[in-house]
Amino acid sequence: MNTKSSAEQILFPLSKVPAGRTVRLVSVEAGEGLKSRLAAMGLLSNVSVYVMRNDFCGQLIVRVKNTKVVLGRGMSQKVLVRSIS
C-alpha cells in the first residue's frame, strides 16, 4: 500500500519551483547530450535539489550536493522533479 499522497507524486519541471524549496529530481526529458551534461553537474535521478534563486524568467540557481549550479530556463524546463516532505 502506498502511503504518499497523490500531490507528492505529481511531476513538474524544475523551472516551476519557487526559491527556497527542495525537490527530488526524477528524470530529464532531453537528448543524451543534455542528460550527460546535467549528470556531470550532479543532476542525477533521485538527487535532492535546493532552489536558491528562481525569478521565473532567465536562469535558475540551484544547490546540488553543496555545489551551486546555474541552469538556463530551457534546461530547467526539461528537468522533472517532485516535492519531498
The first five atom37 places (N, CA, C, CB, O) and aatype in JSON, in Angstrom:
{
  "aatype": [12, 2, 16, 11, 15, 15, 0, 6, 5, 9, 10, 13, 14, 10, 15, 11, 19, 14, 0, 7, 1, 16, 19, 1, 10, 19, 15, 19, 6, 0, 7, 6, 7, 10, 11, 15, 1, 10, 0, 0, 12, 7, 10, 10, 15, 2, 19, 15, 19, 18, 19, 12, 1, 2, 3, 13, 4, 7, 5, 10, 9, 19, 1, 19, 11, 2, 16, 11, 19, 19, 10, 7, 1, 7, 12, 15, 5, 11, 19, 10, 19, 1, 15, 9, 15],
  "atom_mask": [
    [1, 1, 1, 1, 1],
    [1, 1, 1, 1, 1],
    [1, 1, 1, 1, 1],
    [1, 1, 1, 1, 1],
    [1, 1, 1, 1, 1],
    [1, 1, 1, 1, 1],
    [1, 1, 1, 1, 1],
    [1, 1, 1, 1, 1],
    [1, 1, 1, 1, 1],
    [1, 1, 1, 1, 1],
    [1, 1, 1, 1, 1],
    [1, 1, 1, 1, 1],
    [1, 1, 1, 1, 1],
    [1, 1, 1, 1, 1],
    [1, 1, 1, 1, 1],
    [1, 1, 1, 1, 1],
    [1, 1, 1, 1, 1],
    [1, 1, 1, 1, 1],
    [1, 1, 1, 1, 1],
    [1, 1, 1, 0, 1],
    [1, 1, 1, 1, 1],
    [1, 1, 1, 1, 1],
    [1, 1, 1, 1, 1],
    [1, 1, 1, 1, 1],
    [1, 1, 1, 1, 1],
    [1, 1, 1, 1, 1],
    [1, 1, 1, 1, 1],
    [1, 1, 1, 1, 1],
    [1, 1, 1, 1, 1],
    [1, 1, 1, 1, 1],
    [1, 1, 1, 0, 1],
    [1, 1, 1, 1, 1],
    [1, 1, 1, 0, 1],
    [1, 1, 1, 1, 1],
    [1, 1, 1, 1, 1],
    [1, 1, 1, 1, 1],
    [1, 1, 1, 1, 1],
    [1, 1, 1, 1, 1],
    [1, 1, 1, 1, 1],
    [1, 1, 1, 1, 1],
    [1, 1, 1, 1, 1],
    [1, 1, 1, 0, 1],
    [1, 1, 1, 1, 1],
    [1, 1, 1, 1, 1],
    [1, 1, 1, 1, 1],
    [1, 1, 1, 1, 1],
    [1, 1, 1, 1, 1],
    [1, 1, 1, 1, 1],
    [1, 1, 1, 1, 1],
    [1, 1, 1, 1, 1],
    [1, 1, 1, 1, 1],
    [1, 1, 1, 1, 1],
    [1, 1, 1, 1, 1],
    [1, 1, 1, 1, 1],
    [1, 1, 1, 1, 1],
    [1, 1, 1, 1, 1],
    [1, 1, 1, 1, 1],
    [1, 1, 1, 0, 1],
    [1, 1, 1, 1, 1],
    [1, 1, 1, 1, 1],
    [1, 1, 1, 1, 1],
    [1, 1, 1, 1, 1],
    [1, 1, 1, 1, 1],
    [1, 1, 1, 1, 1],
    [1, 1, 1, 1, 1],
    [1, 1, 1, 1, 1],
    [1, 1, 1, 1, 1],
    [1, 1, 1, 1, 1],
    [1, 1, 1, 1, 1],
    [1, 1, 1, 1, 1],
    [1, 1, 1, 1, 1],
    [1, 1, 1, 0, 1],
    [1, 1, 1, 1, 1],
    [1, 1, 1, 0, 1],
    [1, 1, 1, 1, 1],
    [1, 1, 1, 1, 1],
    [1, 1, 1, 1, 1],
    [1, 1, 1, 1, 1],
    [1, 1, 1, 1, 1],
    [1, 1, 1, 1, 1],
    [1, 1, 1, 1, 1],
    [1, 1, 1, 1, 1],
    [1, 1, 1, 1, 1],
    [1, 1, 1, 1, 1],
    [1, 1, 1, 1, 1]
  ],
  "atom_positions": [
    [[0.84, -1.18, 0.0], [0.0, 0.0, 0.0], [0.88, 1.24, 0.0], [-0.95, 0.0, 1.22], [1.84, 1.34, 0.77]],
    [[0.56, 2.17, -0.85], [1.34, 3.39, -0.99], [0.8, 4.46, -0.03], [1.31, 3.91, -2.45], [-0.39, 4.78, -0.07]],
    [[1.66, 4.99, 0.83], [1.23, 5.97, 1.83], [1.43, 7.41, 1.39], [1.97, 5.74, 3.11], [1.0, 8.33, 2.1]],
    [[2.07, 7.64, 0.25], [2.28, 9.0, -0.22], [1.01, 9.55, -0.83], [3.43, 9.05, -1.24], [0.25, 8.82, -1.47]],
    [[0.76, 10.84, -0.61], [-0.41, 11.47, -1.2], [-0.19, 11.67, -2.69], [-0.72, 12.82, -0.51], [0.95, 11.69, -3.16]],
    [[-1.27, 11.81, -3.41], [-1.16, 11.96, -4.85], [-0.46, 13.27, -5.22], [-2.54, 11.92, -5.49], [0.15, 13.34, -6.29]],
    [[-0.53, 14.3, -4.38], [0.13, 15.57, -4.66], [1.65, 15.42, -4.66], [-0.28, 16.63, -3.64], [2.33, 16.12, -5.41]],
    [[2.18, 14.53, -3.84], [3.62, 14.35, -3.76], [4.16, 13.61, -4.98], [3.99, 13.61, -2.5], [5.35, 13.69, -5.28]],
    [[3.3, 12.89, -5.68], [3.75, 12.08, -6.8], [3.68, 12.81, -8.12], [2.93, 10.83, -6.88], [4.13, 12.28, -9.14]],
    [[3.13, 14.02, -8.15], [3.0, 14.79, -9.38], [4.37, 15.31, -9.8], [2.0, 15.95, -9.19], [5.1, 15.89, -8.99]],
    [[4.69, 15.11, -11.06], [5.95, 15.61, -11.6], [5.73, 16.97, -12.25], [6.55, 14.61, -12.62], [4.69, 17.21, -12.87]],
    [[6.71, 17.84, -12.1], [6.64, 19.16, -12.72], [8.06, 19.6, -13.05], [5.94, 20.18, -11.79], [9.02, 19.1, -12.46]],
    [[8.21, 20.55, -13.99], [9.55, 21.0, -14.36], [10.21, 21.81, -13.25], [9.48, 21.83, -15.64], [9.54, 22.51, -12.49]],
    [[11.51, 21.7, -13.17], [12.29, 22.45, -12.18], [12.06, 23.95, -12.33], [13.78, 22.13, -12.32], [12.15, 24.68, -11.34]],
    [[11.78, 24.42, -13.52], [11.57, 25.85, -13.76], [10.37, 26.4, -13.0], [11.38, 26.09, -15.24], [10.26, 27.62, -12.84]],
    [[9.46, 25.54, -12.53], [8.25, 25.97, -11.81], [8.43, 26.01, -10.29], [7.11, 25.07, -12.16], [7.5, 26.4, -9.58]],
    [[9.59, 25.6, -9.79], [9.81, 25.51, -8.35], [10.27, 26.87, -7.81], [10.86, 24.41, -8.01], [11.25, 27.43, -8.3]],
    [[9.57, 27.42, -6.82], [9.99, 28.71, -6.26], [11.26, 28.57, -5.42], [8.87, 29.3, -5.41], [11.59, 27.5, -4.92]],
    [[11.96, 29.68, -5.28], [13.17, 29.71, -4.45], [12.83, 29.31, -3.02], [13.82, 31.11, -4.48], [11.76, 29.63, -2.5]],
    [[13.78, 28.6, -2.4], [13.6, 28.18, -1.02], [13.01, 26.79, -0.87], [0.0, 0.0, 0.0], [12.86, 26.31, 0.25]],
    [[12.69, 26.13, -1.96], [12.09, 24.79, -1.9], [13.14, 23.74, -2.27], [10.86, 24.69, -2.85], [14.04, 23.99, -3.07]],
    [[13.0, 22.56, -1.69], [13.84, 21.41, -2.03], [12.96, 20.38, -2.71], [14.54, 20.81, -0.76], [11.86, 20.07, -2.24]],
    [[13.44, 19.86, -3.83], [12.71, 18.86, -4.6], [13.63, 17.7, -4.92], [12.13, 19.47, -5.9], [14.84, 17.79, -4.75]],
    [[13.05, 16.6, -5.38], [13.83, 15.43, -5.76], [13.76, 15.28, -7.28], [13.3, 14.14, -5.05], [12.67, 15.28, -7.86]],
    [[14.91, 15.16, -7.92], [14.97, 15.0, -9.36], [14.49, 13.6, -9.74], [16.41, 15.26, -9.89], [14.95, 12.61, -9.17]],
    [[13.58, 13.53, -10.68], [13.03, 12.25, -11.11], [13.6, 11.83, -12.45], [11.5, 12.32, -11.18], [14.06, 10.71, -12.61]],
    [[13.57, 12.74, -13.42], [14.09, 12.4, -14.75], [14.41, 13.67, -15.54], [13.08, 11.54, -15.53], [14.01, 14.77, -15.18]],
    [[15.15, 13.46, -16.62], [15.47, 14.54, -17.55], [14.88, 14.14, -18.89], [17.03, 14.81, -17.64], [15.26, 13.11, -19.47]],
    [[13.96, 14.95, -19.39], [13.3, 14.66, -20.66], [14.03, 15.43, -21.76], [11.78, 15.06, -20.62], [13.57, 16.47, -22.23]],
    [[15.18, 14.88, -22.17], [16.01, 15.54, -23.17], [16.87, 14.5, -23.87], [16.89, 16.64, -22.52], [16.8, 13.31, -23.57]],
    [[17.66, 14.97, -24.81], [18.57, 14.08, -25.53], [19.75, 13.66, -24.66], [0.0, 0.0, 0.0], [19.96, 14.17, -23.56]],
    [[20.51, 12.72, -25.19], [21.65, 12.19, -24.44], [22.7, 13.24, -24.12], [22.29, 11.06, -25.21], [23.35, 13.18, -23.07]],
    [[22.89, 14.21, -25.01], [23.87, 15.26, -24.77], [23.55, 16.08, -23.54], [0.0, 0.0, 0.0], [24.42, 16.3, -22.69]],
    [[22.31, 16.54, -23.43], [21.92, 17.33, -22.26], [21.89, 16.48, -21.01], [20.55, 17.97, -22.49], [22.28, 16.94, -19.94]],
    [[21.43, 15.23, -21.12], [21.43, 14.34, -19.96], [22.84, 14.16, -19.42], [20.83, 12.97, -20.32], [23.05, 14.18, -18.2]],
    [[23.81, 13.98, -20.3], [25.21, 13.81, -19.89], [25.75, 15.08, -19.24], [26.08, 13.42, -21.08], [26.45, 15.03, -18.24]],
    [[25.41, 16.22, -19.83], [25.89, 17.5, -19.29], [25.33, 17.74, -17.89], [25.48, 18.66, -20.23], [26.07, 18.17, -16.99]],
    [[24.04, 17.48, -17.7], [23.44, 17.66, -16.38], [23.99, 16.65, -15.37], [21.92, 17.53, -16.47], [24.2, 16.99, -14.2]],
    [[24.23, 15.43, -15.81], [24.81, 14.41, -14.93], [26.19, 14.84, -14.46], [24.89, 13.04, -15.64], [26.56, 14.6, -13.31]],
    [[26.97, 15.46, -15.34], [28.3, 15.94, -14.98], [28.23, 17.05, -13.93], [29.04, 16.44, -16.23], [29.18, 17.26, -13.17]],
    [[27.1, 17.75, -13.88], [26.9, 18.81, -12.88], [26.3, 18.26, -11.6], [26.01, 19.91, -13.45], [26.07, 19.02, -10.66]],
    [[26.04, 16.96, -11.54], [25.5, 16.36, -10.33], [23.99, 16.19, -10.35], [0.0, 0.0, 0.0], [23.41, 15.7, -9.38]],
    [[23.35, 16.58, -11.44], [21.9, 16.45, -11.54], [21.54, 15.07, -12.06], [21.31, 17.55, -12.45], [21.4, 14.85, -13.27]],
    [[21.41, 14.15, -11.13], [21.12, 12.75, -11.42], [19.77, 12.37, -10.82], [22.24, 11.82, -10.88], [19.25, 13.06, -9.95]],
    [[19.22, 11.28, -11.29], [17.96, 10.79, -10.77], [18.03, 10.53, -9.27], [17.55, 9.52, -11.52], [19.02, 9.98, -8.77]],
    [[16.99, 10.91, -8.56], [16.84, 10.69, -7.12], [17.74, 11.57, -6.25], [17.11, 9.25, -6.81], [17.97, 11.24, -5.08]],
    [[18.24, 12.65, -6.78], [19.09, 13.59, -6.03], [18.22, 14.75, -5.56], [20.29, 14.1, -6.91], [17.35, 15.21, -6.29]],
    [[18.46, 15.22, -4.35], [17.76, 16.39, -3.83], [18.36, 17.66, -4.43], [17.83, 16.44, -2.27], [19.58, 17.79, -4.54]],
    [[17.49, 18.57, -4.81], [17.9, 19.84, -5.42], [17.23, 20.97, -4.66], [17.53, 19.89, -6.95], [16.01, 21.0, -4.53]],
    [[18.03, 21.9, -4.15], [17.51, 23.07, -3.43], [17.54, 24.26, -4.39], [18.34, 23.37, -2.12], [18.6, 24.6, -4.93]],
    [[16.41, 24.9, -4.59], [16.33, 26.05, -5.5], [16.7, 27.3, -4.71], [14.89, 26.19, -6.13], [15.98, 27.73, -3.81]],
    [[17.83, 27.87, -5.07], [18.32, 29.07, -4.38], [17.72, 30.34, -4.97], [19.85, 29.13, -4.45], [17.39, 31.29, -4.25]],
    [[17.58, 30.35, -6.3], [17.04, 31.54, -6.97], [16.23, 31.12, -8.17], [18.18, 32.5, -7.39], [16.68, 30.33, -9.0]],
    [[15.02, 31.64, -8.26], [14.17, 31.44, -9.42], [13.24, 32.63, -9.52], [13.38, 30.1, -9.32], [12.29, 32.78, -8.75]],
    [[13.52, 33.48, -10.49], [12.69, 34.66, -10.73], [11.6, 34.39, -11.76], [13.55, 35.84, -11.18], [10.87, 35.29, -12.16]],
    [[11.49, 33.12, -12.19], [10.53, 32.66, -13.19], [10.74, 33.3, -14.55], [9.14, 32.94, -12.72], [9.84, 33.31, -15.38]],
    [[11.93, 33.82, -14.76], [12.39, 34.25, -16.08], [13.92, 34.24, -16.01], [11.81, 35.69, -16.49], [14.5, 34.65, -15.0]],
    [[14.55, 33.79, -17.04], [16.01, 33.72, -17.04], [16.52, 32.5, -16.28], [0.0, 0.0, 0.0], [15.83, 31.49, -16.16]],
    [[17.72, 32.62, -15.78], [18.42, 31.5, -15.17], [17.93, 31.15, -13.77], [19.88, 31.79, -15.12], [17.37, 31.98, -13.05]],
    [[18.15, 29.87, -13.4], [17.89, 29.39, -12.05], [19.23, 29.09, -11.4], [16.97, 28.12, -12.05], [20.19, 28.7, -12.08]],
    [[19.31, 29.27, -10.1], [20.48, 28.84, -9.34], [19.99, 27.79, -8.36], [21.18, 30.05, -8.61], [19.1, 28.05, -7.55]],
    [[20.6, 26.61, -8.43], [20.21, 25.51, -7.54], [21.45, 25.01, -6.82], [19.53, 24.36, -8.33], [22.58, 25.22, -7.26]],
    [[21.21, 24.33, -5.68], [22.3, 23.7, -4.96], [22.09, 22.19, -5.02], [22.38, 24.2, -3.47], [21.03, 21.67, -4.68]],
    [[23.14, 21.52, -5.47], [23.13, 20.06, -5.58], [24.39, 19.56, -4.89], [23.07, 19.58, -7.08], [25.5, 19.85, -5.32]],
    [[24.22, 18.8, -3.82], [25.36, 18.26, -3.07], [26.38, 19.33, -2.73], [26.02, 17.15, -3.88], [27.57, 19.16, -3.02]],
    [[25.95, 20.42, -2.12], [26.8, 21.53, -1.69], [27.53, 22.25, -2.82], [27.82, 21.04, -0.71], [28.54, 22.9, -2.58]],
    [[27.02, 22.14, -4.04], [27.59, 22.84, -5.19], [26.51, 23.68, -5.84], [28.19, 21.84, -6.2], [25.41, 23.19, -6.1]],
    [[26.81, 24.95, -6.11], [25.87, 25.81, -6.82], [25.96, 25.52, -8.31], [26.15, 27.31, -6.52], [27.04, 25.42, -8.88]],
    [[24.79, 25.4, -8.92], [24.71, 25.15, -10.36], [23.75, 26.16, -10.96], [24.24, 23.68, -10.66], [22.66, 26.38, -10.43]],
    [[24.17, 26.78, -12.05], [23.32, 27.73, -12.76], [22.77, 27.03, -13.99], [24.1, 29.04, -13.15], [23.52, 26.49, -14.8]],
    [[21.45, 27.05, -14.12], [20.79, 26.41, -15.26], [20.01, 27.45, -16.06], [19.85, 25.29, -14.78], [19.37, 28.33, -15.49]],
    [[20.08, 27.33, -17.35], [19.25, 28.16, -18.21], [17.8, 27.74, -18.11], [0.0, 0.0, 0.0], [17.5, 26.62, -17.71]],
    [[16.91, 28.61, -18.47], [15.48, 28.34, -18.39], [15.1, 27.11, -19.22], [14.68, 29.56, -18.86], [14.32, 26.28, -18.77]],
    [[15.65, 26.99, -20.43], [15.33, 25.85, -21.28], [15.75, 24.53, -20.67], [0.0, 0.0, 0.0], [15.01, 23.55, -20.72]],
    [[16.94, 24.5, -20.09], [17.41, 23.28, -19.41], [16.5, 22.92, -18.25], [18.84, 23.46, -18.91], [16.1, 21.77, -18.1]],
    [[16.16, 23.92, -17.44], [15.37, 23.65, -16.24], [13.96, 23.16, -16.57], [15.29, 24.9, -15.39], [13.33, 22.5, -15.75]],
    [[13.47, 23.48, -17.75], [12.15, 23.02, -18.15], [12.15, 21.53, -18.52], [11.64, 23.84, -19.32], [11.09, 20.9, -18.54]],
    [[13.31, 20.98, -18.8], [13.42, 19.56, -19.17], [13.74, 18.65, -18.0], [14.47, 19.4, -20.23], [13.77, 17.43, -18.13]],
    [[13.98, 19.26, -16.83], [14.29, 18.51, -15.62], [12.98, 18.32, -14.83], [15.38, 19.23, -14.75], [12.41, 19.3, -14.35]],
    [[12.52, 17.08, -14.71], [11.28, 16.81, -13.99], [11.58, 16.44, -12.55], [10.47, 15.68, -14.69], [12.46, 15.62, -12.27]],
    [[10.85, 17.06, -11.65], [11.07, 16.87, -10.21], [9.75, 16.58, -9.51], [11.75, 18.12, -9.59], [8.68, 16.72, -10.1]],
    [[9.84, 16.17, -8.25], [8.66, 16.01, -7.4], [8.97, 16.61, -6.04], [8.24, 14.5, -7.27], [10.13, 16.71, -5.65]],
    [[7.94, 17.0, -5.34], [8.1, 17.56, -3.99], [8.55, 16.48, -3.03], [6.79, 18.21, -3.5], [8.21, 15.31, -3.19]],
    [[9.32, 16.88, -2.03], [9.68, 15.98, -0.95], [9.22, 16.61, 0.35], [11.21, 15.68, -0.92], [9.13, 17.83, 0.45]],
    [[8.93, 15.78, 1.33], [8.44, 16.33, 2.6], [9.55, 16.46, 3.6], [7.33, 15.46, 3.17], [9.32, 16.91, 4.73]]
  ]
}
